[in-house]
Amino acid sequence: LDLATAGAVQDALVTAEAGDASAIVVDLSGLTFIDSTGMRLLVGAAARSDADRLMLLKGPPAVQRVFQLTALEDHLPFAD
């Protein structure tokens, strides 16, 4: 999830947010890389999310480490 792919993910999130689903789940389990663009995208989605509608499924250790190092792991809506 980087500059090259963020646009497609952003479009998918905006489409999902415009719908009436009670939950939007972003599965990061297959992600192998995330950069600051991807992080910003997820932070923005969480900020726009109303009533805890957004849920993130954790990525592999290397990806989760980025969330830990940036202190965002505790501030984003990760499922337990």
N, C-alpha and C positions, 0 to 999 in steps of 0.2 A: 504494500500500500504506500505509494509514493506519488511524486508529481505526475508520472505517466499514467497512473491508474485512478487517481483521486477523483477526477471528473466523472468517471462512470459510477463510482461508489456514491459520490455526492448526488448524482441524478437519481440513483436508486433510492437513496434515503429521502430525498425530497418527494419522490413519488409515493413512497410508503407513508411519509408524514401527512401527505394530503389525503390519504385514505382513512377509512374508519376502523382499522384494526386496533384492537386494544393493546397490542404489544408489537414492538419492532425489535427483532433479535438480529444482532450482527455477530456472526460466527467467525471468530478470528483463528480458529483451530488449524486452518490450512495455510495461514499466513507465514511466509518465511522472512519477510522484511517489512519494516515500517519506518518511515522517516518523519521529519517534522511536519510535512504536508499532511500525511496520514493522521498524525496525532492531532493536528489542528482541526481536521475534518471531524474526528470523533469527539473532541471537546465541544465543537460547535453544535454537533448533533445532540449531545447531552444537554447543552444549554437551551436548545430549542425544545427539548422533550418536555411534554407536560404530563403531570401525574405519573411520573416514573414509567413512561411508556417504552422507553428505550432500554434494552438489556444487551450487554456485551458478553459473549462467551469467550473465555480466555484462550489466548494463543499459546503456541509452544514456548518453552522456557526463554529462548533468545528474544522473542517478541515481548513477553511479559517483563523481561528484564528492562526493556526500554521504559515501560510504564512505571516500574519501580524506581529507576534512576531519575525520572522526571517528577516523581512524587505524585503521579496522576492515578496510580492504581487504586488509591483510597478515595479518589474524587470522581471516578467514573463508575457508571452502574454495571459493574461486573457481577455476573451470576456466581453464586457460591458453588 
